[in-house]
């Protein structure tokens, strides 16, 4: 019995040493418009160094600064190097980029993110920014935003808020949003592809086009 305890104690000691050896030291900066004053943070096992850079329009009401940066230890995210872009209305948009690295204090950079200036890509999604029920408004998606996203959560002074709009696929990753948008607690995310593309980039309903064409053909044949 004594030998078994000694073996278990030795194994625990080895595991602890291996964990310490494998842990990274990352730079830490909790948001704000710059990350000039960073401190060192020792990560847990299997964590990596993250840098989030964000910019927003009209999102300040939920605690989001117009330009914000976060550096920290965190999980290796599926969205490393990708753009988390969401447009909820024409006046409320937010975009974030996450960079990941896995050497000591490697997260030294600040990656400025500019709001997408791409034109409408022909897709539309339900639009909502509400602390109550949502209406039936639609919003035009931009660039690579090919998902309809629904986000619910709470922010300081707002028990529950519902956000609906367009998003890139990377913005549908809950783990990434929880890190990029720490001002929203109890975060829930759901995404789905927009409905069948019944709108052209010119905003013309395809069923209307088909109907008009059939009608015109009928006049010609008659």
N, C-alpha and C positions, 0 to 999 in steps of 0.2 A: 504493500500500500504506500509506504514511504517513497519507494522508488518511482511509483506512478505519479505521485505528487511532484517529485523533483523533475520528472520528464515534462509534465504539464507546465510547470513553472518555467522551465527552460524554453519550451516552445513559445510561451507567451512573451518571454523576454526577447526572443529572436524576432517574433512578429512585430513587436513594438519598435525594435531597432530598424527592421526593414521598412516599416511605415515612416519612420523619421527620415531615413535615407532617401526614400522615394518622394517625400513631400516637397513641393515647390515653395519658394518665396516669391510672392507677387507684390507689385505696387498696388496700393489701395487709395482710392479717392472717392468720396461719397457725393457724387453729383456736382452741381454748380456749373458755371459757365466756363470753367477751366479746371485743369488738374495739375496746377503748379505745386501745390503742397501735398505731396504724397507721403505715405508711410509704408513700411514693409509689413506684409501679412503672410503668415505661414499657412499654407493650404492643408486641408485634410487629404487623406489618400484619395487618389483617382480624380482630384480636382485639377483644373488648369488655370492659367492666367487669362482674364477677360478684359476687354476694353469695349465699352459701349459709347457710341457717339450718336446724338439725337438732335433733331431740329423739329420744330412744330409751328403750327399756325392755329391760333384760337384754342389751344389746349391748356392754357395757363389756368383756366378755371378748375382744372382737375389736379393742380399741383405740378404741372409739367413746365419747366423753364423753356424759353424759346430755343435756346441752345444748351444742351447739357451733356456732361461726360461722367462716366462711372468706370472705375477700375477696381477690380476685386478678384478674389479666388471664386471659382464656380465650376459647375459641371461642364464637361466637354459637350457643347451644344451641337445639334444637327445643323444649325443655321450659321455656323462660323463662316465669315467672309461674305455673307449674304445681306441683302437689303430687306428690312422689315418696314414695309410701307403700307399705310392705311389712310383712306380718305372717307370721312363720315358725312361731311357736307362740303359745300364749296368753301366754307369758312373755317372748317375744323379738319386739320390734317396732321399727321405725325409720321416721321420717318426715322429709323434707327439702323445703325450698322454695328454688328458685333465682330470683333477680331479676337482670335484665340491663339495662344502660343504656350509652349510647354518647356521653357527653360527659365532659370531663376531671374526674376525681375525683368522679364522680356517685354512686358506690356508698357513700354515707354512712350509709344506714339499717341497722338490725338488725331482722329480721323474725322475731318469736317464732313458733314453731310448736308447737301443742299436739297431743298424740296424739289420733287420731280417736276420738270417742265414739259413732260411728254403730253401729247394731245390725247383726246379721247380714243380709246381702243375699240369702241363699238359695244362694250359690255356695260350693263347697268345692274345695280344692286339696291335692295331696300336701304333707306337712309334714316338714321335715328340717333339723336343725342337727347336722352330723356331720363328723368328720375321717376317717371311714371310709365304710361303706356306709349306705344309708338304708333305713328300714323302710317300712311301709304306712300310717302315720298320716295323717290328714287334718286340715285346719284350716279353720275357718269364716272366710269373707271378710267384710270390713266396708265399708260405705259404697260408694265408687266403685271399690273393688278388684275388677276384673273380669278379671284376668290371673293365670295360674299361672306363677310365676317360678322359675327355677333359676339360682343364682349360685354360681360357684366362684372361689376365689382363695386367696391366702396372706396371713396376718397375722403380726406379730412373735411368734415362738415356735410358730407353727402352720404347718407346710409347706403343707397343703391343707385347705380347709374347704369343705363343700357346704351351701348354704342353699336350702331350697325352701319355698314358701308362696304367699300371695296378694299381689297388687301392683296398683297403678294402672298405666295404660298408660305414663305418663311415667316410671315407675321402670324400665321395660324399655329405656330409652335408655342404651346403654353409655357414651357420652361423658359423660352427666350423672352416672351412678353413679361413674365414675372420678374426677370432680371432687368430688362430694359425699362419697364414701367413700374418701379417699386412703389409709386404713389397710389397704385390701385391694389387693395387687399381683397381677399376672397375672390380672386380672379378666376373667371370661367370663360373659355373660348370655344367657339364652334364655327366651322367654315363649310361652305359648299360651293360648287361651281355655279355660276349664274345660270338662269334658265336658258332654254334653247335660244340661240342668238336671233331674236326676231327684230333686232334693231341694227341697221347699218351704221357705219361711222358718221353718216350724214343725218342720222336720227329718223330715218324713214322706216316705217313698219313694213316688213317684207310681205306680210299677208295683204296689206293694202296695195303693194306693188303687183302682187299676183292677181288680186281681184281686178285692179285696173287693166292689167294686160288681158285678162279673160274677157272683160267687158269690151275692150277695144277690138279684140279679135272677133267677138260676136257681131259688132257693127260692120266690120269688113266683110264677113261672110254673108251678112244679110244685104 
